[in-house]
Amino acid sequence: MSDSANSNGLKTSTVMVNGAEHRVWEKGSGKALGFLPGIGGRPKWLPLFDTLAEHHRVIVPSLPGFPGADPSHLSIDDNSDWVCACLDLIEQAGLSGADMIGACLGGSLLADVAAHSPASVGRLALIAPFGLYRNAEPLPDFFAQIFPEQKKLLCHRDGAFDKAFAAPEDSSDHSIDKEEWDILRYRGMEAAARYLWPFGDRGLEKRLHRVTQDTLLVWGKEDRIIPPSYAEAFAEGIAGTTQIELIDNAGHLADVDQPDAVAKVLLKYFNV
């Protein structure tokens, strides 16, 4: 494991999962609070994380194939492989038994981890997770859209996606080459597609009853990928106590669209 820290107190380390390096960010002190990103990963440290880090030791690992991780997703063949990789990542990042937040794809993975290994995670907060499919409200085929349309589906607020997912800076504070960043971004989309395509239904509904943790379900009211009504479907399936919070003027990536509003409900839920 390698470690470094910047002047703002953000620590960066590397852990090995499936024989590949995965970046782990950490900031703050106190009780650990993990965050598993969704589509696009989180290529830079975001305002939401800073707000949470005022009260928690926030730990954000990169999922296989996403920015900050080597392309280990190429060796992941099925849902059990994804769950095992996620379990390994949680353990290696020091998050075993910790309260966890999962957004989008990360929320689906986190719910499956909780179903397969309840002791691995504490309380959950799921931000518009994939994992269910309702014929009455079918999901769009996100991966059939061109990139400009994907951005519109992911974020409701103008400019929110571009600001959060612009090329990050490297450790030398020099911008990553655009061609290199495009490759990393496309690779992340490939990893997302390998897990989610076509509609993110990996049989989670059959396992939701094993999720016994108290769970907060956070949804953007303007989510154009997974309708907010899916929050009720998750709440009905989860065995633990559930709570639903809808975020105004937020799309699918509510944590990117409205970080202050999402931070407020998360901090309230995790007893700050």
N, C-alpha and C positions, 0 to 999 in steps of 0.2 A: 504494500500500500504506500502511495506517495501522498504527501500533504503539502499544502501551501495556504497562505492567507493574504488578503489584501488589506489596505488601510481602513476599509469600512467594516472590518471584522468578519467578512465572508471567507469561510474556509472551504478549500477544494481538496478533495481526496479522490483516490481511485481504488475501486475494488474489482475483484475478478469474479465474473459469473460466466459459466459455460466457456471458460478459457479465454474470455475477452474482457478488456478494460471497460469499466462503467464509471462515469464521473458521479461524485456525490458532493452536493453543496450543503453547507451547514452554517447557520448563523443564530445567535441568541443564546440564552441560558435557561436553565430550569428544565421542566418536563419536556421530553421529546415529543415532537409532532411531525409526522411524516407527510409528504405530498407526492403522489404519483401523477405525473402529467398525462394529458390526453393527446389528441391528434396534433402533430407538429412539435411535440415535446415542449420544453421551455428552454429555448436557447440562451436566455439571459435571465438574470435575477430580477424578479418583477416587484412592483410596489406592494402587491398583496403579501409577498413573503417578508418584506421589511416590517409591515404592520404586525404580522403574526409573530415575528422574531422579537418584538418588544415584550412579549409575554411568554414565549416558548423557545425551546431549542429546536428550530425548524430545520428539517433534513429533507433534501430534495434529490433523490437518485434519478439518474437517467435510465429509461427503459431500453431494452435491447433494440438496436438499430436506429434509435433516435439521437438527435444532437447530444454530444457528450458521451456516446457509447460506440464501441466498435460494432461492426455489422454481425453480431452474434445471432440476430433474428433469422439468418439464413439456415441455421441448424435447428430451428424450432419448427416442428412439423404439425403439431396439433394443440388442442386446448390444454391438455395436461402438461405439455412442454412449457407453454406460456406460464401456467400457474406455478410450476416448479421453478422456473427462472425467476419469477417474481418473488417467490418464497426465499430463494437464495439471495436475491438482491436485498430484501428486507432484513435478512439475518446479517449479511455482510455490512450493511449500512448502519447497523446498531439499532434497528427499529423493532426488534422482536418484542411483541406484547404492547407496543406503543399505540397511542391514538393516531389515526391515519385519515388523510384526506385523499380522495381519488377523483380526478376530473375526466369526464368523457371516457375514453378508452381505459385510462388508469382507474376510473371508478368501477368499470366492469371487471377488470382484473382484481381489484381490491375486494369486491364482493365475492368473487370466486375463491380467492385466498381465504377469506373468512369462512366460507362454506367448507372448504377442504381442510383447513387447519385453524380452528377457532382460537386456539391459544396464541397464534402468531400475531394477532392484532387486537387492539383495545377497541375503544369507541370509534365509530366510522362517520365520516361525512362524505357523501357521494354527490358530486356536481354533475348533473345530467349524464348518468352512466349509460353506456350501451348495455346490451345483454338481453333485452326483451323485444318481442315483435308482436304487434296486434294487427290482425287483418282489418279491423274497423278503422285503424289509423296507421296505415303503412308508412314506413320510413322511406325517404328518398334514397336513391343509389348515389351516395356522396361521391364515390370514386368514378362515376360516369360523367362527372362535371369537369369542365375546364377550370384551371386554377383560379381565375378571377371570380367565377361563380362559387367555388369552394370557400373562398374568403368571405363572401357575402353570407354563405350558409353558417359559417363558424362564428362570426361576430356581427352584432347588430349596429354597434356604434362606428361611425365613419372614422377610419384611420386607426382603430384599435388593433386590428390584426397586424397592419404594416409596422406599427410602432413596436409591438411585442415580439414580432418574428423577423425583424430586420437582422442582417448578419451581425452576430455578436463580435466583441473584441477579444483578441487572444490575450495571453498572459503578459505580452509585451505592449499591450494597449495599441496594437496596430490592427486595423480592420482586416477581417478575413477576406481573401480574394473572392470576388463575386462568383466566379465559376466554381470554386471550391465550395462556397456556401450553397449554391444551387444543387450540387451533387449531394451534400449532406441533407438538404431539405427534401430532395426527391427520395433519398434513401429512407428518410423518416416516414414519408408517405407510403413507401413500399412496405415498411414494417407494419404500419397501421393497417394497410390493406391485407397483409398476410393474416392478421388477427381478426379484422372486422368484416372483410368482404363476404357476402354483399351487404348484409344488414346488421351485422354485429350479434346475431343470435347464435351463441355457442352452447345452448342448452342450459343456460343459467337458471331459467325458470324452475327447472326440476330440482335445483339445489338451494334456492333462496330460503327454504324453510330451515336450512342449517345455519343461516346467518342469525345468530342469537345476540349479537352485539346491539346496543342502542345505536340507532342510525339516523343521522340528519340527511335529508334529501333536499338539495339546493338546485333550483331550476330557473333559468332565464325565461321570463314571460314571452319573449320574442324568439324562442328557440325554433328554428326552421328545420332542424335535423331530427330531433326527438321531441315530440309535443309534450308540454308540461303535464298533460294528463297521465303520462307514463310514470310520473312520481307516485300517483295513487296505486298503479300496478305494482311498483316496487314495494310500497308500504304494505300492500295486502300480502305479498309473498314473504317478506322478512319476518322472522319470528321475534326478533327483538323489538323494543319500543321504538317507534319511528316518529319523526317530526318533519314536516314539509315547509320549506321557505321558498317563496317565489320572488325573483329579483326583477324590478322594473327596468325597462330599457336595456335588457341584456339578452343576448342570443345564446347559442349553444355553449360557447366558452365564456360563461358568466364571470369567471374569475379574471378574465382578460378585459371584458367589456366594462364591468363595474367592480373593480377591486375593492373599493372602500365599502360598498354595500355588502359584498360577499364576506369581507374581513369582519364586519360587524356581526353578522349572523354566526360566523364560525367561532369568533371569540366568545360570544354569548353562550353558544352551545358547549364549548369546551371549558365553561365555568371560569371565565376571567371577569 
